[in-house]
Amino acid sequence: MKRKRERQSSPEQQKVEEQTQPLPPLSPLAFERFLTRHRLSLLDVASAAKVRMMTVWRVAHDYPISIDQAAQVRLGLYHLTGVSYRGRIRLHIGESISYPTSSHE
């Protein structure tokens, strides 16, 4: 009587579908880290930037703000810390910051 050989499954066949959690966006984490490092509150930033606290809250939660508000928030952060905030601030669709290009002629 012949015995049937059991086929061993390959590692690919043994893989089980695993659910993964999406990574949080990094920009709000960078902003939060900046505030924590400099011991600032949203209210501190809003007061220095002369914007509503809701505007700073939107930056902290990665919601878009206008380009003018973003500039005010960056300036407020600079006035409070003496350090330029270089993290991303989400802008409304269609708005972008154009950086001057250096010409090497």
Summary of the structure (lengths in Angstrom):
residues: 105
radius of gyration: 24.6
end to end distance: 87.7
largest distance: 88.9
contacts: 208
relative contact order: 0.14
helix: 45%
strand: 2%
